[in-house]
Amino acid sequence: MALILRRLLQLPLILAAVFTLTLALAWGAPGNPLERGDRRPPPEVEAAMRAQYRLDSFWSFYGSYLDSASGVRYVRESLDGTADADARRAAAEGLRPPARRVFDFGPSLQYRDQRVNDILADFLPVSITVGSAAILIALFLGVGAGVIGALRPGGVLDTLSLGLALAGISVPNFIVGTALLAIFSLWLGWFPVAEWGHARDVVLPALTLSLPFAAYIARLTRVGMLEALSADYIRTARAKGLPEWRVVTVHALKNALLPVVSYLGPAAAGAMTGSFVVEVVFNVPGLGQHFVNAVQNKDLFLLMGVVLVYATMLVVFNLAVDVMYRWIDPRIA
Amino acid sequence: MIAYAGRVKPLLAPIALLVLMTLLGVLSDRPEPRADFVFVNRAEISTLDPVQMSWLQDFRVAGLIFEGLTRYDTFSPGFNVVPGAAERWEVSSDGLTYTFHLRADAKWSNGEPVRPGDFVFAWRRVILPDGGGDYAKLFECIRGVREFRQWRSDKLRRFAADPSAGGSRDAAAALWQDTLDAFAREVGIQAPDERTLVVHLARPTPYFLDLTAFGALYPVHPPLLRAHESIDARTGLQRTNADWTKPDRLVVNGPFVLDRWRFKRDMHFARNPHYWDRASLNLDTIACLSIPDGNAQVLAFRTSAVDWTSDVMPSYRGEIFAAKQAFLSEHAPEVLRLESRGLDAVSIDRSLPADPRATVHAFPAFGTYFYNFNCRERLADGTPNPFADSRVRRAFTRTIDRAAICRNILRGGEKPAATFIPPGSIGGYRSPAGLLPDADTARAELVDAGFPNGRGFPEVQLLVNSEGDHSLIAQGVARDWERILGVRVRVVQKETRAFREDVKNGRFMVSRASWFGDYGDPTTFLDTNHTGDGNNDRGFSSREYDQLLDRAAAEPDAARRMETLARAEQLLVEEQAPFAPVYQYVQQYLFDPHRVSGITTHPRQSQDLARVDILGDGKGAETPAAMKR
């Protein structure tokens, strides 16, 4: 409990550090955030927009972004009557008041009708769906291959699974994705192209995304299993006459999986925040594309939004892993 | 067995969680039924707010849901305007006063009438420097607009600088009231009654009715905007909460309403029950899908998920256009016969037997690809600039083998360009001939400029952004220049943002560029070469050219005005050559001509998507649209 509390208290500090570093880097990158495509607004308009978005100086932007993203502005505007005034004005026109957000990440500078909060709300669930499915597939493939390989080290199955793992890590996503698309969608016609919304649309993107993770998990499992199978308690288990499947799946695997569990934290955070390549190949509306596009467009609000979400997920998943660790292996506490 | 399950439980928990998250994600996100007409826009739209719109893809979608005073007849050779929200108009004999009469049945999608004040309100938003409109300059033909913008900008600057006023809510509100008063007093846009809009121009603008069909001049629903606007106490600026364009809030006056908008996924449109010209519509629902990848776009079209792909750009586009050419040459006699009867390209496809290869189309577009020469006396590093000499610029322009670039690199039906304005795109305008490739004249000009055989010429740096075919084209051009002129050329590739910074700040010798026109008048291209224009990246300045543009602006006679503008373009492309035209863009479409009707071949490239017809679905006109003759 103390661990969870301590980690959650650290979270704002970590986020503040990530925010400061990322913003400093993004601010220094070439490009004008108010340009869209090759169109730059007229000088007087640009001046007005710089004032509106507080782009006039680094610290002014830094302060105002922190103000609204941290929820301080929401509280202040609720207290000082600004929110009420807005609501009254809308009511006077017979309309619902403009939406307010507690943690307001601001507008997208490139897509002016979109709020960063809405983009996150629309795209993060898709990425989490594909990411969860990918980690699931990776676990089954990886643990399966790792265990099979460790049972007869150096055997045909071991060599095969090691080779596949190597391929899984080294073949880039866009080749795997395009190949899967060509085989299963175009040739066999099992899956539609460039569609999103059915359960079947998750399969190919998740499979593509899972392979590097599966490969890594397979290698971790294999090493862990080899170590566990040569341990004294396994000899004891075998000596007392337990069937081999029980020795492997219960006694050895449980300890062999510890490194896999600790890898799951960053892996899940990585998989669930989307992959640009997988999203482009399969036309999946996930968050990964916004990482890349926000940097290219110098869309500061969006960039900071996705970076903060990623950092939060990384911290939370790592915390979850630590909690699990203690559950599985009481010695760590 | 129970004990066994208990020990493995910790490991099952995350797996159960993952399964749950996957299932939840899948179940919460169901697909929509297919719309009558599904298209892929050339890129994601950046906004639905007419103030902020800047791109073809924005205007394309906006044209479905908004309607200006006039609209384009996309199937007339002159791209004429026809009545939109205004049923008729009068123009005073001096060409300075336009009186628009709004139709009685022009309605917003909530049933309220479209009033002239809605246009005043909408145009004021674009004119104000607050909102960040790219197209405020278009309004400068209206009396008082330039002065009003200047006045407002000065006031805002002083407000922000004044410590006693800045931050005060009352002072900001007072400034806003002053602004509204000044606008009503100074700017020549008035609504004398509930049906009439009067516009007083600062100078005759023969293309003003073309402008009123353009997206930046669409009306907006004032109550909706007022609920989303506020005055910022710190800066005095008027700010708009972008939520107003969300489907559950948006009120529009066009043929369709926005039903659903999932950013970067899809937009769904349904008929606007209050639209006045419902009889002209042939569809009930329209969907616009976001598919950024070129290959995925083609696959979506081939699997019939999409009816119209508005920009075909996979790496193998050369092959698909070659297939279309092969199809046309198989039917060459028939094609020639139909062409001689004056049929447009789609009507010809429609008269031939159905064939999958006939779904590929390349129509001329309203844009030109060219190379900027830096025309300033000195380069950014302070060294003398050889391209400040127009003889050098002409020599380099004459040496580009444009036809080879179109034939070998682009392979998508593009045409070599010798002019800035795509020929035939503007009714009543006769394009000059331009400079044709001519190696001997080019070498002679370089000798005159003091660089025989390129001797003494500094290394030419050709700046391109590292996207698409730009670098391939640049290498072809560099080889032409090295071979014919004897100069050394280095192609410099930069990431797009860094490239733009360099070009906008004049840090280049020669750079890649392109320009697309906005409205049907030569000035939409020519203005970008006026001294000091915001888009004059070349730093080009010619008093004679500026005077020609000014003379055209003051010319009351439309035909003489066009002649003056043609002379100005001739000065650009034949004498001064501040840039070297390379090719004229094409619109590369995929659609089945036997199924889809209403996509025009006109080079102005705006499409009236609201009036597209799916042939054979039993809805609408069911007769294929063709270019009028």
Boltz contact constraints between the chains, C-beta under 6 A:
constraints:
  - contact:
      token1: [A, 30]
      token2: [B, 497]
      max_distance: 6.0
  - contact:
      token1: [A, 30]
      token2: [B, 498]
      max_distance: 6.0
  - contact:
      token1: [A, 30]
      token2: [B, 501]
      max_distance: 6.0
  - contact:
      token1: [A, 31]
      token2: [B, 497]
      max_distance: 6.0
  - contact:
      token1: [A, 36]
      token2: [B, 46]
      max_distance: 6.0
  - contact:
      token1: [A, 36]
      token2: [B, 54]
      max_distance: 6.0
  - contact:
      token1: [A, 38]
      token2: [B, 500]
      max_distance: 6.0
  - contact:
      token1: [A, 39]
      token2: [B, 54]
      max_distance: 6.0
  - contact:
      token1: [A, 39]
      token2: [B, 134]
      max_distance: 6.0
  - contact:
      token1: [A, 41]
      token2: [B, 132]
      max_distance: 6.0
  - contact:
      token1: [A, 44]
      token2: [B, 129]
      max_distance: 6.0
  - contact:
      token1: [A, 44]
      token2: [B, 153]
      max_distance: 6.0
  - contact:
      token1: [A, 45]
      token2: [B, 129]
      max_distance: 6.0
  - contact:
      token1: [A, 45]
      token2: [B, 132]
      max_distance: 6.0
  - contact:
      token1: [A, 48]
      token2: [B, 129]
      max_distance: 6.0
  - contact:
      token1: [A, 48]
      token2: [B, 130]
      max_distance: 6.0
  - contact:
      token1: [A, 48]
      token2: [B, 237]
      max_distance: 6.0
  - contact:
      token1: [A, 49]
      token2: [B, 132]
      max_distance: 6.0
  - contact:
      token1: [A, 51]
      token2: [B, 235]
      max_distance: 6.0
  - contact:
      token1: [A, 52]
      token2: [B, 237]
      max_distance: 6.0
  - contact:
      token1: [A, 90]
      token2: [B, 227]
      max_distance: 6.0
  - contact:
      token1: [A, 93]
      token2: [B, 223]
      max_distance: 6.0
  - contact:
      token1: [A, 93]
      token2: [B, 226]
      max_distance: 6.0
  - contact:
      token1: [A, 93]
      token2: [B, 227]
      max_distance: 6.0
  - contact:
      token1: [A, 95]
      token2: [B, 227]
      max_distance: 6.0
  - contact:
      token1: [A, 98]
      token2: [B, 228]
      max_distance: 6.0
  - contact:
      token1: [A, 98]
      token2: [B, 241]
      max_distance: 6.0
  - contact:
      token1: [A, 98]
      token2: [B, 243]
      max_distance: 6.0
  - contact:
      token1: [A, 99]
      token2: [B, 243]
      max_distance: 6.0
  - contact:
      token1: [A, 107]
      token2: [B, 242]
      max_distance: 6.0
  - contact:
      token1: [A, 111]
      token2: [B, 46]
      max_distance: 6.0
  - contact:
      token1: [A, 112]
      token2: [B, 47]
      max_distance: 6.0
  - contact:
      token1: [A, 112]
      token2: [B, 52]
      max_distance: 6.0
  - contact:
      token1: [A, 112]
      token2: [B, 242]
      max_distance: 6.0
  - contact:
      token1: [A, 113]
      token2: [B, 47]
      max_distance: 6.0
  - contact:
      token1: [A, 113]
      token2: [B, 48]
      max_distance: 6.0
  - contact:
      token1: [A, 113]
      token2: [B, 242]
      max_distance: 6.0
  - contact:
      token1: [A, 113]
      token2: [B, 245]
      max_distance: 6.0
  - contact:
      token1: [A, 114]
      token2: [B, 263]
      max_distance: 6.0
  - contact:
      token1: [A, 122]
      token2: [B, 263]
      max_distance: 6.0
  - contact:
      token1: [A, 125]
      token2: [B, 25]
      max_distance: 6.0
  - contact:
      token1: [A, 128]
      token2: [B, 21]
      max_distance: 6.0
  - contact:
      token1: [A, 129]
      token2: [B, 22]
      max_distance: 6.0
  - contact:
      token1: [A, 129]
      token2: [B, 25]
      max_distance: 6.0
  - contact:
      token1: [A, 132]
      token2: [B, 18]
      max_distance: 6.0
  - contact:
      token1: [A, 132]
      token2: [B, 21]
      max_distance: 6.0
  - contact:
      token1: [A, 132]
      token2: [B, 22]
      max_distance: 6.0
  - contact:
      token1: [A, 133]
      token2: [B, 22]
      max_distance: 6.0
  - contact:
      token1: [A, 135]
      token2: [B, 18]
      max_distance: 6.0
  - contact:
      token1: [A, 136]
      token2: [B, 18]
      max_distance: 6.0
  - contact:
      token1: [A, 193]
      token2: [B, 299]
      max_distance: 6.0
  - contact:
      token1: [A, 193]
      token2: [B, 303]
      max_distance: 6.0
  - contact:
      token1: [A, 194]
      token2: [B, 291]
      max_distance: 6.0
  - contact:
      token1: [A, 194]
      token2: [B, 296]
      max_distance: 6.0
  - contact:
      token1: [A, 194]
      token2: [B, 300]
      max_distance: 6.0
  - contact:
      token1: [A, 197]
      token2: [B, 29]
      max_distance: 6.0
  - contact:
      token1: [A, 197]
      token2: [B, 30]
      max_distance: 6.0
  - contact:
      token1: [A, 197]
      token2: [B, 31]
      max_distance: 6.0
  - contact:
      token1: [A, 199]
      token2: [B, 26]
      max_distance: 6.0
  - contact:
      token1: [A, 202]
      token2: [B, 26]
      max_distance: 6.0
  - contact:
      token1: [A, 280]
      token2: [B, 293]
      max_distance: 6.0
  - contact:
      token1: [A, 283]
      token2: [B, 291]
      max_distance: 6.0
  - contact:
      token1: [A, 283]
      token2: [B, 296]
      max_distance: 6.0
  - contact:
      token1: [A, 285]
      token2: [B, 264]
      max_distance: 6.0
  - contact:
      token1: [A, 285]
      token2: [B, 265]
      max_distance: 6.0
  - contact:
      token1: [A, 327]
      token2: [B, 10]
      max_distance: 6.0
  - contact:
      token1: [A, 328]
      token2: [B, 10]
      max_distance: 6.0
